[in-house]
Amino acid sequence: MAEDIVTNFEFVDDKFSEMEYSDIFIKGFSYDFNDALIVQIARKYGAILITDDVDFGNYKIDFPIVTSNNILLCMRR
């Protein structure tokens, strides 16, 4: 199992110092700082986010998500 995953990902630098304040501290929904950072990293590297965390439905649909969460799927349409 671990061997299957390791061959399909790449470690990247989070580039936290280059992130825009306004993209991290977002108002208007249930806010999670870690989610905001993950979204910025996914956008920067064109990464595919694999999650069932419905909170990611709060962000613009400009990065791909793979999920089996029906609520998240409906939010991303």
C-alpha positions in Angstrom: 0.0 0.0 0.0 2.7 2.6 1.0 4.6 1.7 -2.1 1.6 2.5 -4.3 1.2 6.0 -2.8 4.9 6.9 -2.6 5.4 6.5 -6.3 2.5 8.9 -7.1 3.4 12.0 -5.2 6.1 14.6 -4.9 7.4 16.7 -1.9 7.1 20.4 -2.6 8.1 23.6 -0.8 5.0 25.3 0.6 6.4 28.8 -0.4 4.5 30.2 2.7 6.6 33.4 2.5 5.2 34.1 -1.0 1.5 33.6 -0.2 -0.8 36.6 -0.3 -2.3 37.6 3.1 -5.7 38.1 1.4 -5.7 34.5 0.0 -5.0 33.0 3.5 -7.2 35.0 5.8 -10.6 34.7 4.1 -13.8 35.9 5.8 -17.4 34.8 5.0 -17.4 31.1 5.8 -16.3 28.5 8.3 -12.6 29.2 8.2 -9.8 26.8 8.7 -6.2 28.2 8.5 -4.7 24.8 7.5 -7.3 24.3 4.7 -6.4 27.8 3.4 -2.7 26.9 3.2 -3.4 23.6 1.5 -5.6 25.3 -1.1 -2.8 27.8 -1.9 -0.3 25.0 -2.2 -2.6 23.0 -4.5 -3.1 26.1 -6.7 0.6 26.9 -6.9 1.6 23.5 -8.0 -1.5 22.5 -9.9 -2.0 19.7 -7.5 -5.0 17.4 -7.2 -6.4 17.5 -3.7 -7.7 14.1 -2.4 -10.1 14.8 0.5 -13.5 14.2 1.9 -13.4 17.4 4.0 -16.5 19.4 3.1 -14.7 22.7 4.1 -12.9 22.7 0.8 -16.2 23.4 -0.9 -15.8 27.0 0.4 -13.1 27.8 -2.0 -13.2 28.8 -5.7 -13.3 25.9 -8.1 -9.9 26.6 -9.6 -8.1 23.4 -8.4 -9.2 19.8 -8.8 -10.5 17.7 -5.9 -11.0 14.0 -5.9 -13.6 13.0 -3.3 -16.4 10.6 -2.5 -18.1 13.1 -0.3 -21.5 13.8 -2.0 -21.9 17.2 -0.3 -18.5 18.3 -1.5 -19.3 17.0 -5.0 -22.5 19.1 -5.1 -20.8 22.2 -3.9 -18.1 21.9 -6.6 -20.5 21.8 -9.5 
